[in-house]
């Protein structure tokens, strides 16, 4: 999930370059164009509206597995994906709860060649059994690394506490059991159903012109025609989360603490208010939790609050690592700051400071070749509008101190919170 979407703000007179050109090809492929005159390279990204939330439970991890197979699913695929380096390019893939995305960063004169590579990798469904077995081993190693990571483990525990039905509770990579049971035929069928033009977003950013764009789009327009796709959504969960979960883990020296609550989907009227509240808590060195837990009490090296949200889910979390003897004090201070948000008006200068702090974060994100593609792709999936960023910024700018009190009382009451502790084994 992008930090920008958890907490962001921008003064409206800075939004002149914060929208992009949006169109759709005859086969249903969405096209987003965001040229930057000062850029020396071009980024070609392809996002697929298929992440771990859309997987059948018995095939948990298949979206991430397909990501691996795109570039590693056959000898030809490996050679083809590596050929991008012959053009001076780099290739990146990632899978999230709601989508998979790949970005090529390439020299402008090689964009057409890059588009042929990414098009072939995504739309071709030929995978080799031997490579499938090899990638399975690699993924199992990846899952084992995640299990060793205390930050990954405590996030998984928090999600299971907050969500009982929604698939966001599952790790994106799936589970060793489901990965071991998955067959190549199952993976191929799921790929063929979801890797179709009307389920994809093509994004061009950086240095390119209309002639380049036309040639790239001709390549993609030849792909399959529209077919009907449906996406399952999930109702809002109402059950109270577990108030406390404690797990012990060997090999760690600190206690990892995470406190969270369910919130709202990205399109909800309260989403931007919660984003700004996250910034108040941990948006910089002047933020409330940083000052209280690190600066004044030296309880932790780093503390983060995040507001993560998608089409039909949202959750707020606060996380840090402390000495085992200090977790009670750390939790007490966090709860104190949440109580302040529920009862005390945020001063205008503090509210404005956080809006201004995050303004630069958005601008840096849109200046960054890879981050801008991720931002644009995420907003398209959530809002399907080329003005989504401008609209979002307007919502942030409109947040008042009264709004902060309201959402804090609505979503962050103590009986709505779940506390998760990952403690060292003595």
C-alpha positions in Angstrom: 0.0 0.0 0.0 1.4 3.6 -0.8 2.2 5.9 2.0 0.6 8.8 0.1 -2.8 7.2 0.2 -2.7 6.8 4.0 -2.1 10.4 4.7 -1.8 13.2 2.1 -2.5 16.8 1.4 -1.8 19.4 -1.3 -2.8 23.1 -1.7 -5.1 23.3 -4.7 -3.1 25.8 -6.6 -0.4 23.2 -7.0 -2.6 20.7 -8.8 -2.1 21.9 -12.4 0.0 18.8 -13.3 -1.9 16.4 -11.1 -4.2 14.8 -13.7 -3.6 12.6 -16.7 -5.2 11.7 -20.0 -7.6 8.7 -19.8 -9.1 6.7 -22.7 -10.2 3.2 -23.5 -9.4 0.9 -26.4 -12.1 -0.9 -28.4 -11.1 -4.2 -26.6 -11.7 -2.6 -23.1 -8.1 -1.8 -22.2 -7.9 1.4 -20.1 -5.1 3.7 -21.1 -3.6 6.4 -18.9 -1.0 8.9 -20.2 1.1 11.1 -17.9 4.0 12.7 -19.8 6.7 14.6 -18.0 8.7 17.0 -20.2 11.8 16.9 -18.0 12.0 13.1 -17.9 14.9 11.3 -19.6 13.3 7.9 -19.5 9.9 6.3 -20.2 7.9 4.1 -17.9 5.5 1.6 -19.4 3.3 -0.1 -16.8 0.5 -2.7 -17.0 -1.8 -3.3 -14.0 -4.2 -6.2 -13.7 -7.4 -5.9 -11.6 -6.7 -9.3 -10.0 -5.0 -9.5 -6.6 -5.2 -11.8 -3.6 -8.7 -10.5 -2.7 -10.1 -12.0 -5.9 -8.6 -15.4 -5.4 -10.6 -18.5 -4.6 -9.7 -19.3 -0.9 -8.5 -22.8 -1.9 -6.1 -21.2 -4.4 -4.8 -18.5 -2.0 -1.5 -17.1 -3.4 -2.3 -17.8 -7.0 -2.3 -14.1 -8.0 1.3 -13.8 -6.7 2.2 -17.1 -8.2 1.0 -15.8 -11.7 3.3 -12.8 -11.2 6.2 -15.1 -10.8 5.2 -17.2 -13.8 4.9 -14.2 -16.1 8.7 -13.7 -16.3 9.9 -17.1 -15.0 7.2 -19.5 -16.3 9.3 -20.9 -19.2 12.8 -20.7 -20.7 11.4 -18.4 -23.5 9.8 -16.1 -20.9 13.0 -15.8 -18.9 14.9 -14.9 -22.1 12.2 -12.5 -23.2 12.0 -10.7 -19.9 15.8 -10.4 -19.6 15.9 -8.9 -23.1 14.7 -5.6 -21.7 18.1 -5.2 -20.2 19.6 -5.2 -23.7 17.6 -1.9 -24.2 19.0 -0.4 -21.0 15.7 -1.1 -19.2 14.7 -2.5 -15.8 11.6 -4.6 -15.1 9.7 -4.7 -11.8 6.7 -6.7 -10.7 4.5 -6.7 -7.5 1.2 -8.2 -6.3 -1.1 -6.5 -3.8 -4.5 -7.4 -2.3 -6.4 -5.8 -5.2 -4.1 -5.8 -8.2 -0.9 -7.0 -9.8 1.4 -4.4 -11.5 4.5 -4.5 -13.7 6.6 -1.5 -14.7 9.3 -1.2 -17.4 11.7 1.8 -17.1 13.2 2.2 -20.5 15.0 4.6 -22.9 12.4 6.5 -24.9 13.6 5.1 -28.2 13.0 1.6 -27.0 9.4 1.9 -25.8 7.9 0.0 -28.7 10.2 -3.0 -28.1 9.4 -2.8 -24.4 5.6 -2.9 -25.2 6.1 -6.0 -27.3 7.8 -7.7 -24.4 5.3 -6.8 -21.7 2.3 -7.6 -24.0 3.7 -11.0 -24.8 4.4 -11.9 -21.2 1.0 -10.8 -19.9 -1.3 -12.2 -22.6 0.5 -15.4 -23.5 -0.8 -18.3 -21.3 1.9 -20.9 -22.2 3.7 -22.0 -19.0 6.1 -25.0 -18.6 5.5 -27.6 -15.8 9.2 -27.7 -14.9 9.3 -23.9 -14.4 6.1 -24.1 -12.4 7.7 -26.5 -10.0 10.8 -24.4 -9.8 8.8 -21.2 -9.1 6.8 -23.0 -6.4 10.1 -23.7 -4.5 11.1 -20.1 -4.9 7.7 -18.9 -3.6 7.8 -21.3 -0.6 11.2 -19.7 0.3 9.7 -16.3 0.0 6.9 -17.3 2.3 9.4 -18.7 4.8 11.2 -15.4 4.8 8.0 -13.5 5.5 7.3 -15.8 8.4 10.7 -15.0 9.8 10.0 -11.2 9.6 8.3 -10.0 12.8 6.7 -7.0 11.0 5.1 -9.3 8.5 3.9 -11.7 11.1 2.3 -9.1 13.4 0.5 -7.5 10.4 -0.9 -11.0 9.5 -2.1 -11.4 13.1 -3.8 -8.0 13.1 -5.6 -8.6 9.9 -7.0 -11.9 11.2 -8.3 -10.1 14.2 -9.9 -7.3 12.3 -11.4 -9.3 9.5 -13.3 -12.5 9.9 -14.8 -12.8 6.4 -13.0 -10.4 4.0 -10.1 -12.0 2.1 -7.9 -9.1 2.9 -7.2 -11.1 6.1 -5.1 -13.5 4.0 -1.5 -12.8 3.2 -0.9 -11.8 -0.4 1.5 -14.7 -1.0 -1.0 -17.3 0.3 0.0 -20.2 2.5 2.5 -23.0 2.1 -0.4 -25.5 2.0 -2.4 -23.7 -0.8 0.8 -23.1 -2.8 1.8 -26.8 -2.6 -1.7 -27.9 -3.7 -2.0 -25.5 -6.6 -1.7 -27.1 -10.1 -0.4 -25.6 -13.3 -3.8 -26.2 -14.9 -5.6 -24.2 -12.2 -3.1 -21.4 -12.5 -3.4 -21.3 -16.3 -7.2 -21.2 -16.1 -7.2 -18.3 -13.6 -4.6 -16.4 -15.7 -6.7 -16.8 -18.9 -9.9 -15.6 -17.1 -8.3 -12.5 -15.6 -5.4 -11.4 -17.8 -7.7 -9.9 -20.5 -7.7 -6.3 -21.8 -10.9 -5.1 -20.1 -9.3 -6.2 -16.7 -6.1 -4.2 -17.3 -4.7 -0.7 -17.2 -1.9 0.5 -19.5 0.1 3.4 -18.1 2.7 5.5 -19.9 4.6 8.1 -17.9 7.8 10.1 -18.5 9.3 10.9 -21.9 7.1 9.9 -24.8 5.2 11.5 -27.7 2.0 11.0 -29.6 3.6 8.9 -32.3 5.2 6.5 -29.7 1.8 6.2 -28.0 0.0 5.4 -31.2 2.5 2.6 -32.0 2.3 1.1 -28.5 -1.5 1.2 -28.5 -1.7 -0.6 -31.9 0.2 -3.4 -30.3 -2.2 -3.8 -27.4 -5.4 -3.2 -29.5 -4.8 -6.4 -31.4 -5.4 -8.4 -28.2 -8.7 -10.2 -27.4 -12.0 -8.5 -27.5 -14.2 -7.8 -24.5 -15.7 -10.5 -22.4 -17.9 -10.1 -19.4 -16.1 -10.1 -16.0 -17.6 -9.7 -12.5 -15.9 -8.8 -9.3 -17.1 -10.1 -6.0 -17.4 -7.4 -3.2 -17.8 -8.0 0.5 -20.2 -6.5 3.0 -19.0 -4.3 5.9 -18.1 -6.5 8.9 -19.7 -5.6 12.1 -18.3 -8.1 14.6 -16.0 -6.7 17.3 -12.3 -7.6 16.7 -10.4 -9.6 19.3 -9.2 -7.0 21.9 -5.9 -8.7 22.5 -3.8 -11.3 20.7 -0.4 -12.4 22.1 2.0 -14.7 20.3 5.6 -15.6 21.1 8.3 -15.9 18.5 11.8 -17.2 18.9 14.7 -15.2 17.5 13.5 -11.7 18.3 14.7 -9.5 21.1 11.9 -6.9 21.2 8.2 -6.9 21.5 6.3 -5.9 18.4 3.2 -4.0 19.1 0.3 -3.3 16.7 -3.0 -1.6 17.4 -5.7 -1.4 14.8 -9.3 -0.9 13.9 -11.5 -1.5 10.8 -12.4 1.7 9.0 -13.9 2.5 5.6 -13.4 1.8 1.8 -11.5 4.3 -0.3 -14.6 6.0 -1.7 -16.2 6.7 1.7 -16.6 10.3 2.8 -14.5 9.6 5.9 -11.5 8.1 4.1 -9.6 11.3 3.6 -10.3 12.4 7.2 -8.7 9.2 8.5 -5.7 9.7 6.2 -5.1 13.1 7.7 -5.5 11.8 11.2 -2.8 9.2 10.4 -0.5 12.1 9.5 -1.2 13.8 12.8 -0.1 10.7 14.6 3.1 9.8 12.7 3.5 12.1 9.7 6.9 13.5 10.6 9.3 14.2 13.5 6.8 16.7 14.9 4.0 14.2 14.9 2.3 13.2 18.2 3.4 9.6 18.4 7.0 10.3 17.3 7.3 13.0 20.0 5.7 11.0 22.8 7.2 7.5 22.2 10.6 8.3 20.7 11.6 11.9 21.6 10.3 12.2 25.1 10.3 8.6 26.4 12.9 6.8 24.1 10.7 3.7 23.9 11.1 2.9 20.3 13.2 3.7 17.2 10.3 4.1 14.9 6.5 4.3 15.1 4.1 4.3 12.2 0.4 4.8 11.8 -1.3 3.9 8.5 -4.7 4.1 7.0 -5.0 1.3 4.3 -8.1 1.1 2.2 -9.5 -0.4 -1.0 -12.7 -0.9 -2.9 -14.5 -2.7 0.0 -12.2 -2.6 3.0 -10.3 -0.2 5.2 -8.2 -0.4 8.4 -6.2 1.9 10.6 -3.0 0.6 12.3 -0.3 1.8 14.7 2.9 -0.2 15.0 6.2 -0.1 16.8 8.8 -2.3 18.4 9.8 -1.8 22.1 11.6 -3.6 24.9 9.4 -6.3 26.4 9.3 -4.4 29.7 8.1 -1.2 28.0 5.1 -2.4 25.9 2.6 -1.6 28.6 3.9 2.0 28.8 4.0 2.3 25.0 0.4 1.0 24.6 -0.8 3.4 27.4 0.8 6.4 25.6 -0.7 5.4 22.2 -4.2 5.1 23.8 -3.6 8.5 25.4 -3.0 10.1 22.1 -6.0 8.4 20.6 -8.1 9.8 23.5 -6.8 13.3 22.8 -8.0 13.0 19.2 -11.4 12.0 20.4 -11.7 14.8 22.9 -9.4 17.7 22.0 -9.6 20.0 19.0 -6.5 20.0 16.8 -5.0 23.5 16.5 -5.3 25.0 13.1 -1.5 25.4 12.8 -0.9 21.7 13.5 -3.6 20.7 11.0 -2.1 22.9 8.4 1.5 21.8 9.1 0.5 18.2 8.4 -1.2 19.1 5.2 1.9 21.0 4.1 4.3 18.2 5.2 2.5 15.6 3.1 2.1 17.9 0.1 5.8 17.4 -0.7 5.3 13.6 -0.4 2.7 13.6 -3.1 4.8 15.8 -5.4 7.8 13.6 -4.9 5.7 10.5 -5.6 4.4 12.0 -8.9 8.0 13.0 -9.8 9.3 9.5 -9.1 9.1 7.3 -12.2 7.8 4.2 -10.4 5.7 5.8 -7.7 3.8 7.9 -10.2 2.7 4.8 -12.1 1.7 3.1 -8.9 -0.3 6.2 -7.7 -2.0 6.6 -11.0 -2.8 2.9 -11.3 -4.2 2.7 -7.7 -6.4 5.8 -8.2 -7.8 4.4 -11.5 -8.8 1.1 -9.8 -10.4 3.0 -7.0 -12.2 5.9 -8.8 -11.9 5.4 -12.6 -11.3 9.1 -13.1 -8.4 11.1 -14.5 -9.2 13.8 -11.9 -9.1 11.4 -9.0 -5.9 12.9 -7.5 -7.2 16.5 -7.7 -10.5 15.4 -6.2 -8.7 13.6 -3.4 -6.5 16.6 -2.6 -9.6 18.8 -2.4 -11.1 16.4 0.2 -7.9 16.6 2.3 -7.8 20.4 2.1 -11.4 20.5 3.4 -10.7 18.4 6.5 -11.4 20.4 9.7 -10.4 19.8 13.4 -14.1 18.9 14.0 -13.8 16.2 11.4 -10.8 14.7 13.2 -12.8 14.5 16.4 -15.7 12.9 14.6 -13.8 10.2 12.9 -11.7 9.4 16.0 -14.9 8.9 18.0 -16.5 6.9 15.2 -13.7 4.5 14.4 -11.1 4.6 17.2 -13.0 4.0 20.4 -11.2 1.6 22.7 -13.7 -1.2 22.3 -13.2 -1.1 18.5 -9.4 -1.6 18.8 -7.4 -4.8 18.6 -4.0 -5.0 20.2 -1.5 -7.5 18.9 1.7 -8.4 20.6 4.6 -10.5 19.2 6.8 -11.2 22.1 10.3 -12.8 22.3 10.7 -16.2 23.8 12.7 -15.9 27.0 
